[in-house]
Amino acid sequence: SVSMTALRTLDQSAKLQNVLYEIRGAALAEATRLEKEGHTILKLNTGNPAIFGFEAPYQIVRDMLRAVPTAHGYTDARGIVEARRAIVSRYENVEGFPRFDVDDVYLGNGVSELITMVMQALLDQGDEVLIPAPDYPLWTAMTSLSGGTPVHYLADENNSWQPDLEDIRSKITPKTKAIVVINPNNPTGAVYSREVLEGIAQIAREHSLLILSDEIYDRILFDEAKHISMAQVAPDLLVLTFNGLSKTYRVAGYRSGWLVITGPRDHAAGFLEGIQLLASTRLSPNGPGQHAVLAALTGVQSIDALIAPEGRLTLQRDVTWEGLNAIPGVSCVKPEGALYAFPRLDPEVHEIHDDKKLIYDLLKAEHILLVEGTGFNWPTPDHLRVVNLPEPRVLAEAIERLGNFLASYKQ
Ligand code: PLP
C-alpha cells in the first residue's frame, strides 16, 4: 500500500525577511486582478519606457538582430570585449573620469544583476552600508539579502533633495563598509551638486569607504542640469560605477547593464576576486544584450531629442511637476533628471497614517497604480512616486484624478 506523508510546509527563507520591493508588490497583484476583471489600469509603478510607446532605437535592434546568429554561446564572464571597449571609450569622453581598461568592466543582465553580485561579494553579517532615503529599493534589499545592514542617510527635500552630509557623518560606525550614491536619483529626480559629491568623497576618504555609484540616469537630465560622476570627484578612491541601457536607450527588456571599476585596488584584491568568482558562476551575461550595448554606445544618442527643451520627457516632467503642485496640500521639488517625481503630501492637510493603504485605495477608486514613499525606504508615510513616462495628456489626467481623490480621502 502507498503511505501518504503530510507535505512539509515551505516557507520563504529567513534571508528574505527584510527584503522589500514594493514597486512590484501587493498593489501590483491587485492591479493585475482588476485587469483580469476587464478594467484598464494606468500602471505608473515601474520606469519601463516600452509600455508607454517608447520604441527601441532602430540601430540597436538592427545591430543586435544581425549579431543574434553568432551570439548563441557563453561569453567571457565579464562580457564580450568589443562591448567593454565601447564602454571604455564612452568614459574617455567624460572629462576627468579616471582611466580604466577592458578588464575593469563587467557587463551584466541589467544593473540589477550587478548590484546583487557586488553586494554578495562584499558583505558579511552585520556590515553596514550607507544608502540614501529615499532610495531605489533594490540597494536596500540586496544589502539585506547579502547579510549586511542597510543604514539610511537622508536626502533633504528642503535642499532640492541633495544628500545631507551631516546626516551621513552621524551614521558612520566602525562597521560601515560602503556608501551608495544614486545620481540622478530615483525616486526624487535630484541631480547632485559638485559640492555635495565632493563632500561624500571626503567622508569616504576619511573613513575608508567603498563608493557604489548608480548612475543609470546620467544622460536623462533636464534644463541646465549637469551630471558629475562620483569617480570624477574621487579618482583616488575605489569607485564602482553602475550604468546600463534600460533608461537612456529605453530597452529595459534587453537586460543590459555594466559596472566600471576605477581607482586604487590593491587593498581590495579579495573583494574584486569575489566579483570575478560570482560573474563566473553565472557564466556570462545574455549574448544579444551585450551586442545591444555595443550598438547603443557607438550609435546615435537618441535620448538627446527626448530631453531637449521641447522634448517628450521634458514636457512630461513639466506636466507632472506643475500638476502635482496644483493639488492643495501637495508639493513637489522640480525633478532635474531621471523619470520620476516624488511629491510630498502635507500631513496638516492629508492625514495619511498608512501610505501603502493610500496606494491601494487610489488603485481601487481611480485605477491608477503609484508606489508609496515608504516603498523607497522613506521614513514617514507622506510621499508618493509618480513615473513621468506616459504622454502629457495621460499624465495630466492621472494627476487631476489623483487630486480629486485626495480632496475627499481620509484615513
Ligand atoms: N538603478 C536604478 C536607480 C533604477 O532606477 C533601476 C531601474 O529602475 C535600476 C538600477 C535597474 O536597472 P536595470 O534595468 O539595468 O536592471
Boltz pocket constraint, residues with backbone or C-beta under 6 A from the ligand:
constraints:
  - pocket:
      binder: B
      contacts: [[A, 47], [A, 109], [A, 110], [A, 111], [A, 112], [A, 113], [A, 136], [A, 182], [A, 184], [A, 186], [A, 214], [A, 216], [A, 243], [A, 244], [A, 245], [A, 246], [A, 252], [A, 255], [A, 256], [A, 257]]
      max_distance: 6.0
